[in-house]
Amino acid sequence: MKQDRVTAVYLVETAYSLERAAASIAGEQSTGTFTAVPGETDDLKQRHGARVESIEALEETDTPSLPGAKTPPGHDGKYRRGRVTVSFPLHNFGPSIPNLMSAVAGNLYELQELSGLRLLDLELPDAFASRYTGPKFGIEGTRKLTGVYDRPILGTIVKPSIGLTTGELSDLVGKLARAGMDFIKDDELNANPPYAPLADKVEAVMAAVERAADATGKKLMYAFNITGDYDELRRNHDLVVKAGGTCVMVSILSIGLSGLAYLNQFSEVPIHGHRNQWGMLTRSPLLGIEFTAYQKLCRLAGADHLHVNGLNSKFYESNESVVRSIAACSAPLFGGYKAMPVVSSAQWAGTAPATYAATGTVDVMHLAGGGMLAHPDGPAAGFESMKLGWEAAVQGIPLDIYAAQHPSLQKAIEKYGKG
């Protein structure tokens, strides 16, 4: 790509022509406004104007996808959809994620000429890689810290999400760590609540982790939820690292991409990026941002792990979308910058075969909350069943056939596999 421009691809819906909609996008997000103004010379527009690079017409629809859209005089009742590619001069905003977002998103979603708009993808020049260091650990670093190779990193989420005392949490973590679990994360709902302050939680959890490591020789990776205001991020991170923790977690949409980049400046451990609130940005197909574009910004800002939902999950997202998200996280960005895709949401051993068949990779973190913790024989059996599910998947053995020789997998099927 041209190193002096940022390219953005949009899915557009409009009652006007696609050409007019594309021109409105380019003008609104660079030198133009609703009317000509003094100073907007041809030379200025040449140097600073966004440029329409291509327009690909798609289908038409009879109904606008979003409210508040304007129609032209004599409107024929059709709303045209298309893929519009626009490029922006890098010198308008420089290699700055916050100001990039103002350019490629900004006020676009409010334009009356548009009855639908979705940012599909971004291509960024190398200047961004010079400014932002990207993930420090990613897939390879996380595998090294957990000691898990040649299979997915398997883990769980603390459940119940809210309400466990630090003592109860410590007991739970101790049992799971002794069961051989690779990874545990705080729920996104639980960061630093008054009833169980983060400092107390870190002390209790790490004591359980270290005791289990002494007994088993394996140290579990625990992702402590350190989400908070900017002034809390360093303090919370340092608290975890000082206690011997090997992972911190943040809700990316809560702290923002700038908050993530700030944390990455000093983080000494992997950053587990949770995408809760993501649905409000993406659930409508003609609004928001595609994960393909968003994950590039998250990786650039430093996320080592990124949640992508799961196949056959409890959420609305299609399996096809989840598969695209998994592939996007591990696609090279700036020659590296790979993030570990985190598959979660209503997962259990039986979702392993579908996940492997669709992705062809074991470079994922596969998390199951109830799918491990509620196993009839307990969490240890739940963890074992997840490993067996992946073994069957990779070896191409039907799950029920493999389960006939492995009771924990058979009981998982009986518990979770009946819809």
Secondary structure, DSSP 8 states (H G I E B T S, - for coil): --TTEEEEEEEEEESS-HHHHHHHHHHHTTT--SS--TT--HHHHHHH--EEEEEEEEEEESS-SSTT----TT--S-EEEEEEEEEEEGGGT-S-HHHHHHHHTTTGGG-TTEEEEEEEEEE--THHHHH----SSHHHHHHHHHT--SS-EEEEE-SSSS---HHHHHHHHHHHHHTT--EEE--TT-SS-TTS-HHHHHHHHHHHHHHHHHHHS---EEEEE----HHHHHHHHHHHHHTT---EEEEHHHHHHHHHHHHHHH--S-EEEE-TTTHHHHSSTTEEE-HHHHHHHHHHHT-SEEE---TT-SSS--HHHHHHHHHHHHS-BTTB---EEEE-SS--GGGHHHHHHHH----SEEE-SHHHHT-TT-HHHHHHHHHHHHHHHHHT--HHHHHTT-HHHHHHHHHHTT-
